[in-house]
Amino acid sequence: MEDLLQYFDFSEVDSVTAKLAGTDAVSFSDLFGLLIKGDFTGAYKLLMQELGQLFFPGITAFREILLAILGIGMVAMLLHYLAGFVKNKQVADMTAYFIYLLMMILLFRYVTTMLSLSKQNLENLREFMSVLVPGYFLSVSLAGGSVAATVNYQFFLLLLMGVDYILLNLLLPCSKGCIYLAVMNGIDDRGRMKELIRLAERTLSLGIKLCLTVTVSVSTMQNLIASKLDGVQKSLLQRAIGSIPGIGDLSESMVQVFMGSAGLIRNTIGTAGMCMLFFLMIKPLFRIFCILAAMKLGGACLGLMGLKNLAATVSQIGDGGIQILKINLCALLAFYIAILMTMVIVRG
């Protein structure tokens, strides 16, 4: 085991993790060392000592957005009541448009925050996986075989390109378009863009499901074939070694010990990588979730106040933000699935 571990250098992974997380309290090497020794309690404590501090920005954002929405809603109710004493209908309309504009300025501030967090999150995921993949597939080649390692390495490179092109350049701008359409639909009294918004949301959901389906199907098919090819080659090698008179049994036992050690290293690197991905993405994901929760709850409260048009618009903007959250979860699940497939199917 010690001889095999000399081939793995996680210094670059540690530096990238410290840069992306903004702290060097949790390093990939420390997490890997705890997991390979079976110290799951220590690994849990290592992650949890930093996770508790990551939730405060999201909770603060939730409180700020909810209070701001309720405050604007109360002002809108007051102005609507005062406008009833004015005979000129244009005054009431201008008051409603003023409140609508004020609400949109507030919400677009947090929509911009969600989009920037999502973009940065996907870029961080791509950067972390780009430095983890070489070491991980070195362990896959030792434990599973060269064919499986080569095939999966190429698939991971395509997956990184897919995150960059499909999620960042196609689906994320499409979710931004859904939010803009929701704002324009709130201005229109007839709600003529409602079906267009629904079509865009269905297209986004279909694109996310298609990405996950392709990841699962392609990874499963290629691993099933590649693992069998490597299995045949190793079976022939073990039988050839076992047929050597005198030392055949000993050599075969050493080969089995080597394969078991390599498999342990591969599974530990994969598990540590998934834990580190969760650690890097949980802060922006939780903050996006808190912003969405505040928007949906604020929209429900505006509906109780009788501000139906404003409540519907805030709720639709929250639906567009949900698509942003789904895009981030899609990228995370795609890499989780690809790593798990190599750990489960490619057994050597």
C-alpha positions in Angstrom: 0.0 0.0 0.0 2.8 2.5 0.9 4.6 1.7 -2.3 1.5 2.4 -4.4 0.7 5.6 -2.6 4.1 7.0 -3.6 2.8 7.3 -7.2 0.0 9.7 -6.1 0.6 13.4 -5.5 -2.3 15.5 -4.3 -0.5 18.8 -3.8 -2.1 20.4 -6.8 -5.5 19.1 -5.7 -4.9 20.7 -2.3 -3.9 24.0 -3.7 -7.0 24.2 -6.0 -9.2 23.1 -3.1 -7.8 25.8 -0.8 -8.3 28.5 -3.5 -11.8 27.5 -4.4 -13.0 27.0 -0.8 -11.2 30.1 0.5 -9.7 28.1 3.4 -7.0 25.5 3.9 -8.6 24.0 7.0 -10.0 21.1 4.9 -7.5 19.6 2.4 -8.0 16.7 0.1 -4.9 14.9 1.4 -6.1 15.0 5.0 -9.5 13.7 3.9 -8.0 11.0 1.8 -5.7 9.9 4.7 -8.6 9.6 7.1 -10.8 7.7 4.7 -8.1 5.2 3.7 -7.5 4.4 7.3 -11.3 3.8 7.8 -11.6 6.8 10.2 -15.0 8.0 9.0 -15.7 9.8 12.2 -12.6 11.9 11.8 -13.5 12.6 8.1 -17.0 13.7 9.2 -15.6 16.0 11.9 -13.1 17.5 9.4 -15.9 18.5 7.0 -18.4 19.5 9.6 -16.1 21.9 11.4 -16.2 24.2 8.4 -19.7 23.5 7.1 -21.4 25.1 10.1 -19.9 28.5 9.1 -20.9 28.2 5.5 -24.7 28.5 6.2 -24.7 32.0 7.7 -24.6 34.0 4.4 -27.6 32.0 3.1 -29.7 32.5 6.2 -28.8 36.3 6.2 -29.9 36.6 2.6 -33.1 34.7 3.3 -34.0 37.2 6.1 -33.1 40.3 4.0 -35.0 39.3 1.0 -38.1 38.2 2.9 -38.2 41.4 5.0 -37.7 43.6 1.8 -40.5 41.8 -0.1 -42.9 42.2 2.9 -41.9 45.8 3.3 -42.5 46.7 -0.3 -45.8 44.7 -0.1 -47.0 46.8 2.9 -46.1 50.0 1.1 -48.0 48.8 -2.0 -51.1 48.1 0.1 -50.9 51.6 1.7 -50.4 53.3 -1.7 -53.2 51.3 -3.2 -55.5 52.3 -0.4 -54.6 56.0 -0.7 -55.0 55.9 -4.5 -58.6 54.9 -3.9 -59.3 58.5 -2.8 -58.0 59.9 -6.1 -60.5 60.1 -8.9 -57.8 60.1 -11.6 -57.1 56.5 -12.6 -53.7 57.3 -14.0 -52.4 58.1 -10.5 -53.3 54.6 -9.4 -51.7 53.0 -12.4 -48.5 55.0 -12.0 -48.4 54.0 -8.3 -48.8 50.3 -9.2 -46.0 50.6 -11.9 -43.8 52.4 -9.4 -44.2 49.6 -6.8 -43.6 47.0 -9.5 -40.4 48.7 -10.7 -39.2 48.9 -7.1 -39.8 45.2 -6.5 -38.1 44.2 -9.7 -35.0 46.3 -8.8 -34.8 44.5 -5.5 -35.3 41.0 -7.0 -32.9 41.5 -9.9 -30.2 42.3 -7.4 -30.6 38.8 -6.0 -31.2 37.2 -9.4 -27.8 38.6 -10.5 -26.3 37.1 -7.3 -27.8 33.7 -8.1 -26.5 33.7 -11.7 -23.0 34.8 -10.7 -22.9 32.1 -7.9 -24.1 29.5 -10.3 -21.6 30.4 -13.0 -18.8 30.5 -10.5 -20.0 27.2 -9.0 -19.9 25.4 -12.3 -16.4 26.8 -13.1 -15.1 25.7 -9.7 -16.5 22.2 -10.3 -14.8 22.0 -13.7 -11.5 23.2 -12.3 -11.5 20.8 -9.3 -12.4 17.8 -11.5 -9.7 18.7 -14.0 -7.0 18.3 -11.3 -8.6 15.3 -9.7 -9.2 13.2 -12.8 -5.5 12.3 -13.6 -4.8 10.9 -10.2 -8.2 9.1 -10.0 -7.8 7.3 -13.3 -4.2 6.3 -12.4 -5.8 4.4 -9.6 -8.5 3.1 -11.9 -5.8 1.8 -14.3 -4.0 0.0 -11.4 -7.2 -1.5 -10.0 -9.4 -2.0 -13.0 -7.2 -2.0 -16.1 -5.8 0.2 -18.8 -8.8 -0.1 -21.1 -11.4 1.0 -18.5 -9.1 3.8 -17.4 -8.5 5.1 -20.9 -12.2 5.0 -21.9 -13.4 6.6 -18.7 -10.7 9.3 -18.8 -11.9 10.3 -22.3 -15.5 10.3 -21.1 -14.6 12.6 -18.2 -12.9 15.0 -20.5 -16.1 15.1 -22.6 -18.1 15.6 -19.5 -16.0 18.6 -18.5 -16.6 20.0 -22.0 -20.3 19.4 -21.6 -20.5 21.3 -18.4 -18.6 24.2 -20.0 -20.7 24.3 -23.2 -24.1 22.9 -22.5 -24.7 24.0 -18.9 -22.8 27.3 -18.8 -23.5 28.5 -22.4 -26.9 27.0 -23.1 -29.0 26.1 -20.1 -27.9 28.9 -17.7 -28.7 31.7 -20.2 -32.0 30.0 -21.0 -32.9 30.1 -17.3 -32.0 33.8 -17.3 -34.4 34.3 -20.2 -37.2 32.6 -18.2 -36.8 35.2 -15.5 -36.9 38.1 -18.0 -40.0 36.7 -19.5 -41.6 36.5 -16.1 -40.9 40.2 -15.5 -42.4 41.1 -18.8 -45.4 38.9 -18.2 -46.1 40.8 -15.0 -46.3 44.1 -16.8 -48.9 42.6 -19.3 -52.3 42.5 -17.8 -53.4 39.7 -20.1 -50.5 37.4 -19.3 -49.8 36.6 -22.9 -46.3 35.2 -22.1 -47.4 32.6 -19.7 -47.3 29.8 -22.2 -43.9 30.9 -23.5 -42.5 30.8 -20.0 -44.0 27.3 -19.5 -42.4 26.1 -22.8 -39.0 27.5 -21.7 -39.2 25.8 -18.3 -40.1 22.5 -19.9 -37.3 22.8 -22.3 -34.9 23.4 -19.5 -36.2 20.4 -17.5 -35.9 18.2 -20.6 -32.3 19.4 -21.2 -31.3 18.6 -17.6 -33.0 15.1 -17.7 -31.3 14.5 -21.1 -27.8 15.3 -19.7 -28.3 13.0 -16.7 -29.7 10.2 -19.0 -26.8 10.4 -21.4 -24.3 10.4 -18.5 -25.8 7.3 -17.0 -26.3 5.3 -20.2 -23.0 6.1 -21.8 -21.0 5.5 -18.6 -22.8 2.2 -17.9 -22.4 0.8 -21.4 -18.7 1.7 -21.9 -17.8 0.4 -18.3 -19.6 -2.9 -18.8 -17.6 -3.6 -22.0 -14.3 -2.1 -20.8 -14.4 -3.9 -17.5 -14.9 -7.3 -19.2 -12.0 -6.7 -21.5 -9.7 -5.9 -18.6 -11.1 -8.9 -16.7 -10.2 -11.2 -19.5 -6.6 -9.8 -19.7 -6.1 -10.1 -16.0 -7.5 -13.6 -15.8 -5.0 -14.7 -18.5 -2.2 -13.0 -16.6 -3.1 -14.6 -13.3 -3.3 -18.0 -14.8 0.0 -17.6 -16.5 1.6 -16.5 -13.2 -0.1 -19.3 -11.3 1.2 -21.9 -13.7 4.9 -21.1 -12.8 6.2 -24.1 -10.9 7.2 -23.4 -7.3 6.3 -19.8 -7.0 3.0 -19.7 -8.9 0.8 -19.8 -5.8 2.8 -17.1 -4.0 2.9 -14.9 -7.1 -0.8 -15.2 -7.6 -1.4 -14.3 -4.0 0.8 -11.2 -4.3 -1.1 -10.2 -7.4 -4.4 -10.4 -5.5 -3.0 -8.3 -2.7 -1.8 -5.7 -5.2 -5.2 -5.6 -6.8 -7.0 -5.2 -3.5 -4.7 -2.4 -2.4 -5.2 -0.6 -5.8 -8.9 -1.0 -5.5 -8.9 0.5 -2.0 -6.9 3.5 -3.2 -9.3 4.0 -6.2 -12.4 3.8 -4.1 -10.9 6.2 -1.5 -9.9 8.8 -4.0 -13.4 8.6 -5.6 -15.1 8.9 -2.2 -12.9 11.8 -1.1 -13.5 13.5 -4.4 -17.3 13.3 -4.0 -17.0 14.6 -0.5 -14.8 17.5 -1.5 -17.2 18.3 -4.4 -20.1 18.5 -1.9 -18.0 20.7 0.4 -17.1 23.1 -2.4 -20.6 23.4 -3.8 -22.8 23.3 -0.7 -22.2 27.0 0.3 -23.3 28.6 -3.1 -26.1 26.0 -3.5 -27.5 26.7 0.0 -27.3 30.4 -0.6 -29.2 30.0 -3.9 -31.8 27.8 -2.1 -32.3 30.4 0.6 -32.9 33.2 -2.0 -35.4 31.0 -3.8 -37.2 30.1 -0.5 -37.4 33.7 0.4 -38.9 34.6 -3.0 -41.5 31.8 -2.9 -42.5 32.6 0.6 -42.6 36.3 -0.1 -44.8 35.7 -3.1 -47.2 33.6 -1.0 -47.3 36.4 1.6 -48.0 39.0 -1.2 -50.9 36.9 -2.4 -52.4 36.9 1.1 -52.1 40.7 1.0 -54.2 40.8 -2.1 -51.4 41.9 -4.5 -52.1 39.1 -7.0 -50.1 40.4 -9.9 -47.0 41.2 -7.9 -47.3 37.8 -6.1 -47.5 35.9 -9.4 -44.5 37.7 -10.8 -42.3 37.1 -7.7 -43.4 33.5 -7.7 -42.5 33.1 -11.4 -39.1 34.6 -10.8 -38.6 32.1 -8.1 -39.5 29.3 -10.5 -36.8 30.6 -12.9 -34.4 30.5 -10.0 -35.3 26.9 -9.3 -34.1 26.0 -12.8 -30.8 27.6 -11.9 -30.6 25.4 -8.9 -31.4 22.3 -11.0 -28.6 23.1 -13.4 -26.1 23.2 -10.6 -27.5 19.9 -9.2 -27.4 18.4 -12.6 -23.6 19.1 -12.9 -22.9 17.7 -9.5 -25.0 14.5 -10.1 -23.4 13.9 -13.5 -19.9 13.7 -11.9 -21.2 11.7 -9.0 -22.8 9.2 -11.3 -19.6 9.0 -13.5 -17.4 8.4 -10.4 -19.8 5.8 -8.9 -19.9 3.9 -12.2 -16.2 3.4 -12.3 -16.2 2.4 -8.6 -19.0 -0.1 -8.9 -18.6 -1.7 -12.4 -14.8 -1.5 -12.9 -13.8 -4.0 -10.2 -10.9 -5.7 -11.9 
